[in-house]
Amino acid sequence: MTISEMANQLVAAGKGIMAADRPSPAFQDLLRAEGITVDDEAYRNWAELLFLAPGLNESVSGIIITDEQVRLAGSGGDSLIEQVIERGMIPGISPFKGMVTLAGSAGETVGSGLDGLRERLAEYAELGVGFSKWRAAFQIGKGTPSYYAIEANAYVMAQVAALSQEAGIVPIVEPEVMLLGDHSIETCFAVTEWVLSRTFEALYLHRVDLESTLVKASMVLSGAECPQQADVDTVAEQTVKVFRRQIPAAIPGIVFLSGGQSDYHATARLNAMNANYELPWKLSFSYARALQREPMAIWNNRAENALAAQAALIHRAKMNGLASMGLWTEELEGEAVVS
Ligand code: 13P
């Protein structure tokens, strides 16, 4: 399979991506909120429960894991990554080594882990990894994001994308404009437009092949603490508008992060975009929290809850798979098989 075919397979009709890369601080917060200690064994059990959920591959095309999980064996001794591949899903890697503060900035960040990345990507490809994702996080605040942070992050994302393609791996470029803050949806729109425009300029300079690249984007939203919260249709309209302006039609698909939205909103807003607009790219999901929040609460690190947690995961994956085709309705939520 060529990497462009792989990119298209990741956004095949009715399918999206599950992000299961543990070190994300948001994900660790979620575990802690459920009172679950974030240790290796808990994580392995959780990963196995997620990856091996029967029928997951009907709505999930790929699963994002980290460097440490790439070589992790499940409880039966088989590598987790091989089990993902056997189930018809594509393993993806988040190869970054955490966020570091940009020198001279007011606390703005850039992902670290570029050293040795070419060699690591070659090794991941050998192990069967089909895609990578690299995140840049932009916090809207007083004077942020700055021109400096946007340029620095765009360059790093583009370098990783170019190196990924060199290794035969589909890059997912993830410029996240964060939900945190009291900003309006108009401010989020303006920042998203700026960030996307600089990101694509950098991808061009780094000779990244757009036909084999996916974008992991945030929706255009009112800040979490903004008193005026935009409704579902406005979010869909503004998000589609900014993408039409800044994301070339050559990109096969845009997959959203959930970014702290409720499960309901992550699904309803994705659905509204697909149901109401003619789009040049596939719009789907690459959720961590909006897929795993409820299953994790049910699981609570107890083996006896695993089946009910898997049922809840399959339900959310199915709902988002339908939303990626504009076929979700609120009534379908009532069919949850969670016991
Ligand atoms: P959320 O969907 O929780 O924002 O996470 C997305 C992500 O990129 C994790 O790797």
Residues whose N, C-alpha, C, O or C-beta is under 5 A from the ligand:
A	BS01	13P	A19 D21 S24 L257 S258 G259 G260 S286 Y287 A288 R289 A290
